[in-house]
Amino acid sequence: MHRHLSFSSVLALALCLATHASADSDPPVSQVAEARKSGNLEIAQQLVAQVLREQPRSARAHYMNAELYAAEGNPAMGQRELDTAYDLEPGLPFATAESVRALQGKLAREAYMPAASSGVRSGPRFPWGLLVVGVVVALATVLRLIPAPKEQRSGRLPPHSGD
């Protein structure tokens, strides 16, 4: 299986290089989509990075980069790339309204709950350290308020018997 993944990665990169000979051509949308579908996010990212080096003002490439960042769980970078795509081509005419809404929703969810997508437990954490300090302070205060036995308050020791 490892050999199969390496071969498919090399094949995807070779297809991109072969079909993307000039800087005026469209970004290799199908190659990026194929790499992403097969789980090769690294290859897809390399393909988009290559397009962005050759065509830094390609709104479509920035949009694809935003999709990849969303898939990787990096909402801040994804939102930055989506904003760049909007700046370059307002309305994003190359993308369907549904896919844009889906991407925006994913980026918003990831930004709100980034740890949930990575499998790390998220949510409010209980401040155990603060609780322990509070209990110790409360205990010390209560012990100071309890009156001491009479012998300790007067400073005199009880009479000693036997000697």
N, C-alpha and C positions, 0 to 999 in steps of 0.2 A: 504494500500500500504506500509506503514511503517513496518507493521508486515511482509509483503512479503520480503522486502529488508533485514530485520534482519535475517529471516529464510534462505534466499539464501546465505547471508554472512556466517552464521554459517555452512551451508551445504558445501560451497566451502572450508572453513577451515578444516572441518572434513574430506572431501574427500582428501585433501592434506595430512593431518596427517596420514590417513589410507593408502594411496598409497605410501607415502614417508617414509617407515619404516627404510631403511638402508641408510647410507651415500654414498654408491656406486651407487645407482640408479640415473637415469637421473632426472633433475629438473622437477617438475610437470608442464610442458609446457601447457598442456591442461587446468589445473586448473587456471593457471595465465591468460591464454588467455580468458577463460570463465569469470573470475572475471573482467577482463579489458573490455570485450565486454558489460557486464551488467552494466558498469559504477562504479563498486566497486574497484576503484583504490587503496583505502586504504587496502582492503583485498589482492589485487594482490601484493601490496608492502610488506605486511606482509609475504605472501607466498615466495616471492623472498628473503626477508631478512632471513627467516628461512633456505632456501637452502644455502644462502651465509654463514650463521653461520656454517652449517654442511660441506659445500664444498666451501671454500673461493677461490679456484683456478678453479672454474667452469666458463669457458668463456661464456657458454650459459646463466648462471644465471646473469652474468654481462651484457650481451647483453639484456636480458629481462628487467633488471633494467634500462638500458639506454632507452629502449622503454617506460617504465613507466615514467621516468623523462621527456621525450619528451612530453608525453601525459599530464603531469601535468604542462608543461610550464616552466621547469627548465633546460634550455639548458646547463648550465655549468656542472651540475652534470651528465646530460645525456652524454655529450661528455667525461667526465672523465670515466664513466662506459664503454662507447664504446671503448675508448683507452685501458682500462684494458682488455676487451674482446679480442681485437686485440693482445695485448701483450701475453696473455695466449694461444691463438690459432690463429696465423696469417692466414689471409684469411677467417676466420670465416666459416669453412666448413659446419656448421650446419644451416647456414642461406642462403637464396637465394640472389644472387647479387642484384636483384630488391628490396628486403626488406632492404638490407643494404643501398643502394642508397637512398631509401625513408627515412630511419631513418636519414642518414647524411643530407639530404635536409631539413628535419623538424628541426633538431638541428641547422642547419645554419640559417634558417629563424627565428627561435625563438631567437637565439643569436643576430641577426640583428635587429629584431623588437619584443622584448619581451612583450611590453605592448599591441600590437595588438591582441595577442592570449587571453589575459585576459579580453578584452573588454574595456580597458582603452584607452583613446585617446592618440595616440602617434604622433610623428613628431615634427618638429621645433616649438618652442613656441616663441611668440613675446615678447621681453623684454620691457614690458610696463613701468616698474620702471625706466629703463635707458632713455626711451623716455621722461618721465616727468622731470627727472633731466636735460636732455639736453634742453628742452623747457624753463625751469626756468633760466638756465645759459644764454641762448641766449637772453631771454627777459631782464635780468639784464644788459647784455652787451649793448644791443640796447638802453636801457633807459639811460645808462651812456654816450652814444655817442650823444644823442640828446642835442643840446645846451640849456642851461638854459635861462629863460627870462632875459632881460637886468638888471632889478632891482635886481635880485638875484646875478648876476655876479659882479656888482659894489659894493655890500655890502651896498648900500644906499637904504633907503626906499623912496618910492614916497611921495611927499609932502601931508600932511594931510590937508584937507579942512574942515572947519566948526567950529573949536574951536578957 
